[in-house]
């Protein structure tokens, strides 16, 4: 049974937040005043729901707090912006215990510290059902303007950062056997503790030829299709060039799945998908990007090539929770 | 069964939002860029949860959308700020239907229109349990500085706007009989469709002698105690001066409750509680404020007077949902 009232719970939660100190006006009033380095702000909100995005048997509460922050930071970052602060809305099931609350706070705090982001507000409500956490992140642009989904142009080269399919395979391993998953630290971390590409996004925000960007949260194909729809263009993707970690290859063998299908549709990698004019692409791979295809004029059309030949699109292009 | 995917649901939801048009960068990217009239921003977040803050039998989905916006706008307003935009996080139970989603959107839209506020972002997740809605509101200060809870000084006069206890009595009537409640439109509206005091807050933000302010969401005594704790002062309240609507008097007789106890502890009135230096208080009642007490030096001590004599504090000082 939870014996503390809302205000004590909030104080308890804040006691674990070691990120950049809250603004003095933060936790004592219902709203906070945040000073900005410019008069533009980048805003986003995203949620994690127990039983939908995580379960207690495969994620610790610390993981949940950490990831809830990072999925929002990733969206800020994918606009070519850097995070400043977050607001946290917690929905706590009846009987949710203090220790678990502190673990969430620790995860939130670790994530905020690692991206130099403060906590400027929040709210706690009783949940009607499972635990849920909703975060709103506030950031500012790194460059002069945001990098949108709508800017891709025919002829742009398509790049991705890091490795794809890692998170989805990490989750599949965890669901099968947590003992087996232990051997695949890279994949499990990709699922539990995503690292948004802040430095890369900042570097890209200063390159004029970067036309469009998105973070790969719903799955490569689904996120690519967002860019195609908003930019009214198409794409050709060479499947073999999709960056897949060696642990992903091994895990796919064990799980009996196709690592390239995981890379195309898995989602939750929080890597960047970037469209860059060819004349600006020289040396771009030194930033940690890999070329996987090219933007075409054929609106909303994705052509997948495998060994040079077109293959059918997978039926499921990414994560759906309805 | 809900047959639409997340993106179709979001488009459907946005089709009902007739508030100030979203910024062009809003709904198509994961984050939005919001231009501000200054480089300071006021932020707050609050949630409504089915079974905790509302139930479907006494509130329409339109009411829920409307109120979720207004409780946040009220927090912005109580800082001496005006709202600019909101982000909406929706948690939809499995099988939640399109018609209900549109009703929520209509309520959100009506509330935003009435306070001239845009919708700049949002997110939809499947709920694990009942419906929930979490909103983050963004605003800017009306005056040079925010009005905090921490500024009250001994000798300040305590004022409240509107009527107290209305919302709590409206809820009690609704819980007993919706037919009976129909006669008490003022009380039912206070519960279902709160109207934050934006114009009043803006006027107060320009008066130097306004030392502290809070909106009455948790109950007059509980919200007053927040000011007392943050300001390290006490208060004397004259119960008879608490503004109580004539419908509240009549409803209290029918319900067999004490209207002044409802005024002290009911909560959710979203009226303002303001502490003003006496030298600035002349004519302040013309703004729609009523004097109910005075700030004292006795830290955290509330003295309640009834017919000039101190009475005991009620055991429950306001709303608690844990």
Interface residues (C-beta under 8 A of the other chain):
Chain A: X2 X4 X5 X6 X9 X25 X28 X29 X30 X31 X32 X33 X34 X35 X36 X37 X38 X39 X40 X41 X42 X43 X44 X45 X46 X47 X48 X49 X50 X51 X52 X53 X75 X76 X78 X79 X81 X85 X87 X88 X89 X91 X92 X120 X121 X122 X123 X124 X125 X126 X127 X128 X129 X130 X131 X132 X134 X136 X137 X138 X139 X141 X146 X148 X149 X150 X214 X215 X217 X230 X320 X321 X322
Chain B: X2 X4 X5 X6 X9 X25 X28 X29 X30 X31 X32 X33 X34 X35 X36 X37 X38 X39 X40 X41 X42 X43 X44 X45 X46 X47 X48 X49 X50 X51 X52 X53 X75 X76 X78 X79 X81 X85 X87 X88 X89 X91 X92 X120 X121 X122 X123 X124 X125 X126 X127 X128 X129 X130 X131 X132 X134 X136 X137 X138 X139 X141 X146 X148 X149 X150 X214 X215 X217 X230 X320 X321 X322
